[in-house]
């Protein structure tokens, strides 16, 4: 059972299948919101942990909605509801960034597994976003010279190399390093690289070893992709 409880948006055209999935998913850990229109989704203030959207919702608007949600770089996992004859359309939605397919008629045990995976994926991305925002704010407080030392350290360079490249003394490098350690709340070069790798990944390490401008930091903070395809419930 997932804790705390989760909110799931269900946009399903088929009345019988909507009732089956609602009744099968709804419990103390999952609250299912049956939405009757795309406008209702836009107007709701509920923060959803997963969305299940019929590819043919409102005569095909579901397919467009799925693509728009995925392209918006939102953190909520998007799942597709489709019949076997609609799987070619579902594949297009998967390529656009949706997480998985719930094939109709629904097989509830499999559907629960996929929905719970989607919820956990949403929570992980939200946690990652919070960690990136915190580290990004700290990096943004560094002065231009501190950022230059930071960049060389992320690239794995030692104090003597940094001093030579920047044309400053070793003692000055140590001063800048101590200052940036304080601002980033770390205590060693190893922790710096480890924290960057854990929060921004290898790609983040590579980018920050060449540029530490505000644009690069902002892009790394917000660049969190949807999880990849995890199978379907057919």
Helices and strands as residue ranges (DSSP letters): E 6-11, H 15-25, E 30-34, H 38-43, E 50-54, H 57-71, E 77-83, G 84-86, H 87-96, E 100-104, H 108-140, H 144-154, H 159-166, H 170-184, H 189-208, H 214-222
